[in-house]
Amino acid sequence: MGKSYLITSGKGGTGKSMFSVNMGYTLADKGFSVVLIDLDMGMRCLDLYLGLENNIVYDLSDVLKGVCRIKQAMVKDRKYPNLFLIPAPPERDNGEITPLHLKVLADKLKEKFDYVIIDGPAGNDDNLVIASAGADEAIIVTTPEYASVRDADLMAKNLAKLGFEKVNCVVNKVDAQLIEDGFAPSLSEINRQLKMEVIGLIQKDDNIHISTNIGVPICCKPDTYIKENFDNIVKRIE
């Protein structure tokens, strides 16, 4: 039986979807079977980040409404045969998708995959309730900004109300120079503000933006410090 993770954030722009894709790639590179579910309905981007936007026929909404079988909506990654994507619908859900729908889907996927990664919405809205129903644990992606850290802490409290017993945090876009100059909260400050474990840091790098724009996850490039950042995070997750 596999395990499912909800990837979320307290606000937009933290790199949540980038993290979901590269977490999936890192796990697949280690030989695990992984399926990514894009649940950021109306704002889907995982297909673009994976370079699979031209391969989509069905999406998550089609699966949950019975239009197609689960397998028909799963798009296989070009590099790893053990990595799949179920894309989000291009428009926001009109209320037909319920938390029970997602829980049943996640349970079925966990029977065949080692990891189910749900790229949930940013912020606390109805889609968060739906996304959380299919996850065993949650990872909040934040950045070293006071507003982002505060929103992450609020998100952790909301997830606790939804029944999550284990919520971890990843700090993305870490700029050591800004922190050293006092223009961004230090990692010790972030740790003090958050009531959850920080399981990893991802350094700020323009190559990450390039990778998402060209549809090639940054973790495809070996022997880089960004790849090492993700390897360390995945080791803690394992």
C-alpha positions as CSV (number, residue, x, y, z in Angstrom):
1,M,0.0,0.0,0.0
2,G,1.4,3.3,-1.0
3,K,1.4,6.7,0.7
4,S,-0.3,9.9,-0.5
5,Y,1.0,13.4,0.1
6,L,-0.8,16.8,-0.3
7,I,1.5,19.6,-1.4
8,T,0.1,23.0,-0.6
9,S,1.0,26.5,0.4
10,G,-0.4,29.4,2.4
11,K,-0.2,31.7,-0.6
12,G,0.6,31.6,-4.3
13,G,4.0,32.0,-5.8
14,T,6.0,29.8,-3.4
15,G,6.9,27.2,-5.9
16,K,4.5,24.5,-4.7
17,S,3.9,23.0,-8.2
18,M,7.5,23.0,-9.0
19,F,8.2,21.2,-5.8
20,S,5.5,18.6,-6.6
21,V,7.0,17.8,-10.0
22,N,10.6,17.5,-8.7
23,M,9.6,15.5,-5.7
24,G,7.9,13.1,-8.1
25,Y,10.9,13.0,-10.4
26,T,13.3,12.4,-7.5
27,L,11.2,9.5,-6.2
28,A,10.9,8.0,-9.6
29,D,14.6,8.3,-10.1
30,K,15.0,6.1,-7.0
31,G,12.8,3.4,-8.6
32,F,9.5,4.2,-6.9
33,S,6.3,4.2,-8.8
34,V,4.7,7.7,-8.6
35,V,1.5,9.3,-9.8
36,L,1.1,13.1,-9.7
37,I,-2.5,14.5,-9.4
38,D,-2.9,18.1,-10.4
39,L,-5.7,19.4,-8.2
40,D,-5.1,23.1,-8.7
41,M,-8.3,23.3,-10.8
42,G,-8.5,26.2,-13.2
43,M,-4.8,26.9,-12.7
44,R,-3.2,23.6,-13.8
45,C,0.5,23.7,-14.7
46,L,2.0,20.3,-13.9
47,D,1.6,19.3,-17.6
48,L,3.6,22.3,-18.7
49,Y,6.3,21.7,-16.1
50,L,6.6,18.1,-17.3
51,G,6.5,18.9,-21.0
52,L,3.3,16.8,-21.4
53,E,0.8,19.4,-22.4
54,N,0.3,18.0,-25.9
55,N,-0.3,14.5,-24.5
56,I,-3.5,15.2,-22.5
57,V,-6.8,13.7,-23.6
58,Y,-8.7,13.3,-20.4
59,D,-8.3,15.0,-17.0
60,L,-9.1,14.5,-13.3
61,S,-12.7,15.7,-13.8
62,D,-13.3,13.1,-16.5
63,V,-12.1,10.3,-14.1
64,L,-14.2,11.4,-11.2
65,K,-17.3,11.9,-13.3
66,G,-17.0,8.5,-14.9
67,V,-16.3,9.8,-18.4
68,C,-13.1,7.7,-18.6
69,R,-11.2,5.1,-16.6
70,I,-8.4,6.1,-14.3
71,K,-5.8,4.6,-16.7
72,Q,-7.1,6.6,-19.6
73,A,-6.4,9.9,-17.9
74,M,-2.9,8.9,-16.7
75,V,-0.1,10.4,-18.9
76,K,3.2,8.7,-18.7
77,D,6.4,10.7,-18.3
78,R,8.8,10.7,-21.2
79,K,11.8,9.8,-19.1
80,Y,10.5,7.6,-16.3
81,P,8.0,4.8,-17.2
82,N,7.1,4.6,-13.5
83,L,6.0,8.3,-13.3
84,F,2.5,9.3,-14.3
85,L,0.4,12.5,-14.3
86,I,-3.4,12.9,-13.9
87,P,-3.9,16.5,-15.1
88,A,-6.4,19.0,-13.6
89,P,-9.4,20.2,-15.6
90,P,-8.7,23.5,-17.3
91,E,-11.6,25.2,-15.4
92,R,-12.5,25.3,-11.8
93,D,-14.9,22.7,-10.5
94,N,-18.5,23.6,-10.3
95,G,-19.1,21.5,-7.2
96,E,-19.6,18.1,-8.7
97,I,-16.3,16.8,-7.3
98,T,-16.5,16.0,-3.6
99,P,-13.9,15.0,-1.0
100,L,-15.2,11.4,-1.1
101,H,-14.5,11.2,-4.9
102,L,-10.8,12.1,-4.2
103,K,-10.5,9.8,-1.3
104,V,-11.7,6.8,-3.3
105,L,-9.4,7.7,-6.2
106,A,-6.4,8.1,-3.9
107,D,-7.1,4.8,-2.2
108,K,-7.3,3.0,-5.6
109,L,-4.0,4.6,-6.7
110,K,-2.2,3.7,-3.5
111,E,-2.9,0.0,-4.3
112,K,-0.7,0.3,-7.4
113,F,1.7,3.1,-6.7
114,D,4.3,3.7,-4.0
115,Y,3.6,7.4,-3.9
116,V,0.6,9.6,-4.8
117,I,1.5,13.3,-4.9
118,I,-1.5,15.7,-4.9
119,D,-0.6,19.2,-6.0
120,G,-3.3,21.1,-4.1
121,P,-4.4,24.7,-4.3
122,A,-2.7,27.6,-2.6
123,G,-4.6,29.1,0.3
124,N,-7.6,27.9,2.2
125,D,-10.6,27.4,0.0
126,D,-13.1,24.6,-0.8
127,N,-10.6,22.9,-3.1
128,L,-8.3,22.4,-0.1
129,V,-10.9,20.3,1.6
130,I,-11.3,18.2,-1.5
131,A,-7.5,17.8,-1.9
132,S,-6.9,16.9,1.7
133,A,-9.4,14.1,1.6
134,G,-7.0,12.0,-0.5
135,A,-3.8,12.6,1.5
136,D,-2.2,10.8,4.4
137,E,0.3,13.6,5.1
138,A,0.9,17.1,4.0
139,I,3.9,19.2,3.0
140,I,3.6,23.0,3.0
141,V,5.9,25.0,0.7
142,T,6.8,28.4,1.9
143,T,9.5,31.0,1.1
144,P,11.7,33.1,3.5
145,E,9.3,36.0,3.6
146,Y,7.5,37.1,6.7
147,A,4.1,37.1,5.0
148,S,4.7,33.6,3.4
149,V,5.8,32.1,6.7
150,R,2.8,33.5,8.5
151,D,0.5,32.1,5.8
152,A,2.3,28.7,6.1
153,D,1.7,28.7,9.8
154,L,-2.0,29.5,9.3
155,M,-2.2,26.7,6.7
156,A,-0.8,24.2,9.1
157,K,-3.5,25.1,11.6
158,N,-6.2,24.7,8.9
159,L,-4.8,21.3,8.0
160,A,-4.8,20.2,11.6
161,K,-8.5,21.1,11.7
162,L,-9.0,18.9,8.6
163,G,-7.5,15.9,10.5
164,F,-3.9,15.9,9.5
165,E,-1.6,14.5,12.2
166,K,1.6,15.0,10.3
167,V,2.4,18.3,8.4
168,N,5.9,19.2,7.4
169,C,7.4,22.3,5.7
170,V,9.8,23.0,2.9
171,V,11.4,26.4,2.5
172,N,11.9,27.3,-1.2
173,K,13.8,30.2,-2.8
174,V,16.4,30.5,-0.1
175,D,18.8,33.4,-0.8
176,A,21.6,33.2,1.7
177,Q,22.9,36.7,0.8
178,L,19.5,38.3,1.6
179,I,19.3,36.5,4.9
180,E,22.9,37.4,5.8
181,D,22.2,41.1,5.0
182,G,19.1,41.0,7.2
183,F,16.6,41.5,4.4
184,A,14.8,38.2,4.9
185,P,14.0,36.1,8.0
186,S,16.7,33.7,9.0
187,L,16.1,30.0,9.1
188,S,16.2,30.0,12.9
189,E,13.4,32.7,12.8
190,I,11.4,30.6,10.4
191,N,11.8,27.6,12.7
192,R,10.6,29.6,15.7
193,Q,7.5,30.8,13.9
194,L,6.4,27.5,12.5
195,K,4.9,24.8,14.6
196,M,6.0,22.0,12.3
197,E,9.2,20.4,11.2
198,V,11.2,21.9,8.3
199,I,12.3,18.9,6.3
200,G,14.4,20.8,3.7
201,L,15.5,23.9,1.9
202,I,15.7,24.7,-1.8
203,Q,18.1,27.4,-2.8
204,K,17.0,30.2,-5.1
205,D,18.2,29.6,-8.7
206,D,17.2,31.0,-12.0
207,N,17.7,27.6,-13.6
208,I,14.5,26.5,-11.8
209,H,12.5,29.1,-13.7
210,I,14.1,28.1,-16.9
211,S,13.3,24.4,-16.2
212,T,9.6,25.1,-15.7
213,N,9.4,27.2,-18.8
214,I,11.0,24.5,-21.1
215,G,9.1,21.6,-19.5
216,V,12.1,19.8,-18.1
217,P,12.2,19.4,-14.3
218,I,15.3,20.8,-12.7
219,C,16.0,17.4,-11.0
220,C,16.7,15.9,-14.5
221,K,20.1,17.5,-14.3
222,P,22.3,15.4,-12.0
223,D,25.2,16.6,-9.8
224,T,23.7,20.0,-9.0
225,Y,23.0,21.5,-5.6
226,I,19.3,21.8,-6.4
227,K,19.2,18.0,-7.1
228,E,21.0,17.5,-3.8
229,N,18.4,19.6,-2.0
230,F,15.6,17.4,-3.3
231,D,17.5,14.2,-2.6
232,N,17.9,15.3,1.0
233,I,14.1,16.1,1.3
234,V,13.1,12.8,-0.2
235,K,15.4,10.9,2.1
236,R,13.6,12.5,5.1
237,I,10.2,11.7,3.5
238,E,11.2,8.0,2.9
